[in-house]
């Protein structure tokens, strides 16, 4: 795999900076839609793997998914496919399907790696592909363990999370806008693929890895103690609004109309909050009244309403600008509430001044910040922020370099409508 080089200026001198990412040389094939699998492939690409996704002619299931740019292009697709290569193929044709299976099982000790949530029995299932490459490693994400369909937005309510989300005292279930279980599952795809590849280097064996989105979510709520709580406790955990469950953390409206959240999860955080607001004496009086110590996080949780009554007037009398410097100087754990648009515009440390982001220009869309991988490996320079591929952008390259087809064979596939590219009609 070719190294990626750029020039960076250091004063009047320039030196070549070579990016040798930690997964260089690895070739992963991806057949995916929705969030978890595209996210997994993108993370592998950001660590230097060559990730080749198969796209149907005209675009797949989420090629036009919202949010959309003004020109109609999917920012969702742009975001989850950065740094990948796109192979556009007629998946309804027998020849196109054969091309895909041949690519997945192509030669190379760093190839034969396939991730999918769109497995098709008799074609892209493990047993069929294994006949072409015995040491194939395949990771499949299912909906549920029986192979039934599930997405984040069905798994979340099925496991009860919306019933503990929302304003305290309310009864309507509140679904999460962030597909958290997809994000968890996407990282599980990455870790299981790398674990299976490590085993292949040691033993020469291939591996079939399967797991379900619903099982991934159920495992996490088990790890967090929620299954034990539901089993042992006679009561269902209720909604607690923006309070941090089990400890102390609360949001308050300020005189400027803004809202902040302050955290007193640890003893250090709690005592820092008392010092910053000069509320130590009032809290001490409350402790005497309750006959307990609020240094105990459980007691802070159980008596959060009384604590909130002490802090609420303090915040209501002040603008955020009145106390933000003091909070930061004392190292408090706190944040103001922002919309995403406000965060991107106002939080320069996280976005515009953050070296993780680079502003890129997209034809027909405009410019916006694109993140590279947030992971920092001490012996490797991170790849720069990367763009997603145009649909079928790498079709010719893949046919020539991976399949080793000649120009006449490649031309015949395009003429027959078996494959397409960004420069040819799809």
Secondary structure, DSSP 8 states (H G I E B T S, - for coil): ---EEEEEEETTEEEEEEE--TTTT-EEEEE--SSHHHHHHHHHHHTT-EEEEEEETT--TTTT-SSB-TTS-BHHHHHHSBT-EEEEE-TTSHHHHHHHHHHHT-S-TT--EEEES---TTTTSHHHHHTT-TT-EEEEEESSTTS----HHHHHHHTTGGGGSSSTT--S----SS-HHHHHHHHHHHHHHHHHHHHHHHH---EEEEEEHHHHHHHHHHHTTHHHHHHH-SS-----TTS-TTS-EEEEE-TTS-EEEEE--SHHHHHHHHHHHT-HHHHHHHHHHHTS-TTSHHHHHHTHHHHHHHHHHHHHTS-HHHHHHHHHHTT--EEE---HHHHHHH-TTTTTT-TTEEEEEETTTEEEEEE--S---TTS-------B--TTTTHHHHHHHTS---HHHHHHHHHTTSEE-TTS--
